[in-house]
Amino acid sequence: MASSPGSSSIRRNPSQRRCRIGQACWMKGRSWSICPIPTLPQSAICRFSVLPDSNEEATTEKQETVGGAEEEQLQVTPTEGEEQDTDKPHLSTAQSQLEPTRKRITYAHLVKEGRRFNIDLVSKLMYSRGSLVDLLIKSNVSRYAEFKNVTRILTYRNGNVEQVPCSRADVFASRQLSVVEKRKLMRFLTSCMEETEEHQAYSGRPYLEFLCDQKLGDNLQHFLLHSIAMVTEDTPIEEGLAATRHFLRSLGRYGNTPFLFPLYGLGEIPQCFCRMCAVFGGIYCLRHSVDCLVVDKDTNRCKAVIDNRGQRISCSHFVVEDSYVGKKAAAPRRLLSRAVLITDGSVLPSDSDQQVSMVTIPPVAARYPVVKMVELCPSTMTCIPGTYLVHLTCQSAGSAYEDLAPVVTRCFHTPDSPDQENRPSVLWCVYFNMVDGSGVELEGHGLPSNVYVCSGLDSTLGHEYAIRQAELIFQKILPEEDFCPPAPNPEDIIYDGENPSTPAGEEDEDGAGEEGKREQSQTQE
C-alpha cells in the first residue's frame, strides 16, 4: 500500500472487532495493525487513514476548492460563507421541512469511503503569527501546502455552544453582548497589549483574579479566560496576558480568527519539509526501523545504525524520539487524553456548511480538565461531504474515555445521550491516551555525543514547543548555519563540477566581437 511521508497508515484487520460508538479503543497492535513511516523527528506529527475492510479500491470523487489568495507567501484558501453573519436567525421548522433531507450516512458508507479521511493523531492549529507560520514563509516551504482559516471561535456555556466575538468587527456585530459589555471588552483588549504598572501589581496572582477586579462581568470573563487566552483559572497573570497578546497579534493577518489549518491535515507539514529536503538531495528510507547503533568507542560517536533488515546505514548525526531511548522514569509520565469523532453535523449549525471551528469547553465537573475541540469540515480535505471530523484533547485525569466521554455526550447525540436528539450524531469514535512531551527529560540518557533526543507532542494548541526543539538540535549540529534559510531559486544553484554560466551581457559582447573579427578578415581578403 502506497503511503505518503510523514504519516502512518492503519489498516483494520477484518477478523478483529470494529470500534463502536461509546467504546474506548487503544491504539495498540491488538486492535490495529500499524505500518509506521519515518517523518521529521522534531515534528512529532503523524497521521493515519481509516481504510476499508475489503481490498476493493474506494472510489475517490474529485473535490474542487475555492481559489486561494496568496498573502505574505502563504496560500490560504477562503471558506465559502466565511464572512457571513453567523448571528442570523436559523430557518423556521416549516422552512426547514421544505428543504430536501440529507442522505443519511451509515457506518458502511464510512468504511467504503475510508481512504478519503485524513485523521491526525495530534490535534493542533497554527497561529497566524506563530513560529511555524514564520518558519514556513522564511524557508519558502509554504509553497508546498495550502491552508484554510479557522472561521469561528466557539465556547460551551450553560449547556449551549456559543460563538465568541474576538475581532473588532465580531465584537460590534455580536448580539450576545450589550453595548456596555462591548465597550468594556474593547477597552480591555486595547489596554492589555502593553505592560502597565497595574499588571505588575498583580504579579504572581491568578489571571482570573485580575479579570474579576476589572469588573468585566461573567460573560466577558468566560470569553477572555477560556476562548481568547485559553488558560485555566489558576494560571498566573503573566502567562494569561502573554497568551491573550499572542491571540490578538495573530488576528487579522489571514482572517477574522488567529488560526490556520493545513489542507489534508497536519501530516502535510512534515511532508512539506521532506519535499524541500528531497529537492536538494535528501534520502528517505521508508519502512526501516532502527534496531541498534554502531558507536566508536574512542570518540564516543555514532558511526552508523543497523535497521530491522540488518542493513547498515552510515550517519554523521542521529536524531531520535525519546520513547526509543528513554529510561523508565520513577514518576509516571503525564498523559494527554484524545478522542476523534466523525459526526453528521456541526456543533453550531449556520448558513454555511464549510465552517472550521475551534471550541473550548470548561470543566464539566470539579475533577475534569478543560477540553479543546477542533471541528473540521469537508473543505479541509480531512473528511467526506456530509460529515465533520472532530478532535478533542485535554490533560489526562483518568483514561481518555473517562475524561472525554462526558463532553461527547453533552455536545453530541450518542447512545449514552438519547435526549440530545437536536445535536449532531456521532457516526464513529475512538479514544486513546498519548504521552505529554512537554514533561519529558531530554538530557541525561548517556548517549553518544552526536545522538540527539527530541520529545513527542505537547499539550499546547500551537507548534512553538516543537519549533524550539528543532532549532536547538539544529544549532547543536550546525552552530554556524542559519536555521531553515530561504531555499534558492533553481536557476541560482551551481552544482559541484559545473562552471558558473557566463552572464548574458558578456556572452553577447563576446559573440559580437567574434563576428566583427570574421567580417574584418573577409573584407581584407
Secondary structure as the mmCIF struct_conf table of DSSP 4:
data_model
#
loop_
_struct_conf.conf_type_id
_struct_conf.id
_struct_conf.beg_label_comp_id
_struct_conf.beg_label_asym_id
_struct_conf.beg_label_seq_id
_struct_conf.end_label_comp_id
_struct_conf.end_label_asym_id
_struct_conf.end_label_seq_id
TURN_TY1_P TURN_TY1_P1 PRO A 5 GLY A 6
STRN STRN1 SER A 9 ARG A 11
TURN_TY1_P TURN_TY1_P2 PRO A 14 SER A 15
BEND BEND1 GLN A 16 GLN A 16
HELX_LH_PP_P HELX_LH_PP_P1 ARG A 17 ARG A 20
TURN_TY1_P TURN_TY1_P3 ILE A 21 GLY A 22
BEND BEND2 LYS A 28 LYS A 28
TURN_TY1_P TURN_TY1_P4 GLY A 29 SER A 31
STRN STRN2 SER A 33 CYS A 35
HELX_RH_3T_P HELX_RH_3T_P1 PRO A 41 SER A 43
STRN STRN3 ARG A 47 PHE A 48
STRN STRN4 VAL A 50 VAL A 50
BEND BEND3 ASP A 53 GLU A 56
HELX_LH_PP_P HELX_LH_PP_P2 GLU A 57 THR A 59
HELX_LH_PP_P HELX_LH_PP_P3 VAL A 66 GLY A 68
STRN STRN5 ALA A 69 GLU A 71
TURN_TY1_P TURN_TY1_P5 GLU A 72 GLN A 73
STRN STRN6 LEU A 74 THR A 77
HELX_LH_PP_P HELX_LH_PP_P4 PRO A 78 THR A 79
TURN_TY1_P TURN_TY1_P6 GLU A 80 GLU A 83
BEND BEND4 GLN A 84 GLN A 84
TURN_TY1_P TURN_TY1_P7 THR A 86 ASP A 87
BEND BEND5 LYS A 88 LYS A 88
HELX_LH_PP_P HELX_LH_PP_P5 PRO A 89 SER A 92
HELX_RH_AL_P HELX_RH_AL_P1 THR A 93 LEU A 98
BEND BEND6 GLU A 99 GLU A 99
HELX_LH_PP_P HELX_LH_PP_P6 PRO A 100 THR A 106
HELX_RH_AL_P HELX_RH_AL_P2 TYR A 107 LYS A 112
TURN_TY1_P TURN_TY1_P8 GLU A 113 GLU A 113
HELX_RH_3T_P HELX_RH_3T_P2 GLY A 114 ARG A 116
STRN STRN7 ILE A 119 ASP A 120
BEND BEND7 LEU A 121 VAL A 122
STRN STRN8 MET A 126 TYR A 127
TURN_TY1_P TURN_TY1_P9 SER A 128 ARG A 129
BEND BEND8 GLY A 130 GLY A 130
HELX_RH_AL_P HELX_RH_AL_P3 SER A 131 SER A 139
TURN_TY1_P TURN_TY1_P10 ASN A 140 ASN A 140
HELX_RH_3T_P HELX_RH_3T_P3 VAL A 141 TYR A 144
STRN STRN9 PHE A 147 ASN A 149
STRN STRN10 ARG A 152 ARG A 157
TURN_TY1_P TURN_TY1_P11 ASN A 158 GLY A 159
STRN STRN11 ASN A 160 GLN A 163
HELX_LH_PP_P HELX_LH_PP_P7 VAL A 164 PRO A 165
BEND BEND9 SER A 167 SER A 167
HELX_RH_AL_P HELX_RH_AL_P4 ARG A 168 ALA A 173
BEND BEND10 ARG A 175 LEU A 177
HELX_RH_AL_P HELX_RH_AL_P5 VAL A 179 SER A 191
TURN_TY1_P TURN_TY1_P12 CYS A 192 MET A 193
BEND BEND11 GLU A 194 GLU A 194
HELX_RH_AL_P HELX_RH_AL_P6 GLU A 197 ALA A 201
TURN_TY1_P TURN_TY1_P13 TYR A 202 GLY A 204
BEND BEND12 ARG A 205 ARG A 205
STRN STRN12 PRO A 206 PRO A 206
HELX_RH_AL_P HELX_RH_AL_P7 TYR A 207 ASP A 213
TURN_TY1_P TURN_TY1_P14 GLN A 214 LYS A 215
HELX_RH_AL_P HELX_RH_AL_P8 ASP A 218 HIS A 222
HELX_RH_PI_P HELX_RH_PI_P1 PHE A 223 ILE A 228
BEND BEND13 ALA A 229 ALA A 229
TURN_TY1_P TURN_TY1_P15 GLU A 233 ASP A 234
STRN STRN13 PRO A 236 PRO A 236
HELX_RH_AL_P HELX_RH_AL_P9 ILE A 237 SER A 250
TURN_TY1_P TURN_TY1_P16 LEU A 251 GLY A 252
BEND BEND14 ARG A 253 PRO A 258
STRN STRN14 PHE A 259 PRO A 262
TURN_TY1_P TURN_TY1_P17 LEU A 263 TYR A 264
TURN_TY1_P TURN_TY1_P18 LEU A 266 GLY A 267
HELX_RH_AL_P HELX_RH_AL_P10 GLU A 268 VAL A 279
TURN_TY1_P TURN_TY1_P19 PHE A 280 GLY A 281
TURN_TY1_P TURN_TY1_P20 LEU A 286 ARG A 287
STRN STRN15 VAL A 290 ASP A 296
TURN_TY1_P TURN_TY1_P21 LYS A 297 ASN A 300
STRN STRN16 ARG A 301 ASP A 307
TURN_TY1_P TURN_TY1_P22 ASN A 308 ARG A 309
BEND BEND15 GLY A 310 GLY A 310
STRN STRN17 ARG A 312 SER A 314
BEND BEND16 SER A 316 SER A 316
STRN STRN18 PHE A 318 GLU A 321
HELX_RH_AL_P HELX_RH_AL_P11 ASP A 322 VAL A 325
HELX_LH_PP_P HELX_LH_PP_P8 GLY A 326 ALA A 329
BEND BEND17 ALA A 330 ALA A 331
HELX_LH_PP_P HELX_LH_PP_P9 PRO A 332 ARG A 334
STRN STRN19 LEU A 335 THR A 343
BEND BEND18 ASP A 344 GLY A 345
BEND BEND19 VAL A 347 LEU A 348
BEND BEND20 ASP A 351 ASP A 351
BEND BEND21 ASP A 353 ASP A 353
STRN STRN20 SER A 357 ILE A 361
BEND BEND22 VAL A 364 ALA A 365
TURN_TY1_P TURN_TY1_P23 ALA A 366 ARG A 367
HELX_LH_PP_P HELX_LH_PP_P10 TYR A 368 VAL A 370
STRN STRN21 VAL A 371 LEU A 376
HELX_RH_3T_P HELX_RH_3T_P4 PRO A 378 THR A 380
TURN_TY1_P TURN_TY1_P24 MET A 381 MET A 381
BEND BEND23 THR A 382 CYS A 383
TURN_TY1_P TURN_TY1_P25 PRO A 385 GLY A 386
STRN STRN22 TYR A 388 GLN A 395
BEND BEND24 ALA A 397 GLY A 398
HELX_RH_AL_P HELX_RH_AL_P12 ALA A 400 CYS A 411
BEND BEND25 PHE A 412 PHE A 412
STRN STRN23 HIS A 413 HIS A 413
TURN_TY1_P TURN_TY1_P26 PRO A 415 ASP A 416
TURN_TY1_P TURN_TY1_P27 PRO A 418 ASP A 419
TURN_TY1_P TURN_TY1_P28 GLU A 421 ASN A 422
BEND BEND26 ARG A 423 ARG A 423
HELX_LH_PP_P HELX_LH_PP_P11 PRO A 424 PRO A 424
STRN STRN24 SER A 425 SER A 425
STRN STRN25 VAL A 426 VAL A 435
HELX_RH_3T_P HELX_RH_3T_P5 GLY A 437 GLY A 439
BEND BEND27 GLU A 443 GLU A 443
BEND BEND28 HIS A 445 HIS A 445
TURN_TY1_P TURN_TY1_P29 SER A 449 ASN A 450
STRN STRN26 VAL A 451 CYS A 454
BEND BEND29 SER A 459 HIS A 463
HELX_RH_AL_P HELX_RH_AL_P13 GLU A 464 ILE A 477
TURN_TY1_P TURN_TY1_P30 PRO A 479 GLU A 480
BEND BEND30 GLU A 481 GLU A 481
HELX_LH_PP_P HELX_LH_PP_P12 ASP A 482 ASP A 482
BEND BEND31 PHE A 483 CYS A 484
HELX_LH_PP_P HELX_LH_PP_P13 PRO A 485 ASN A 489
HELX_RH_3T_P HELX_RH_3T_P6 PRO A 490 ASP A 492
TURN_TY1_P TURN_TY1_P31 ASP A 496 GLY A 497
HELX_LH_PP_P HELX_LH_PP_P14 ASN A 499 PRO A 503
HELX_RH_AL_P HELX_RH_AL_P14 ALA A 504 GLN A 524
#
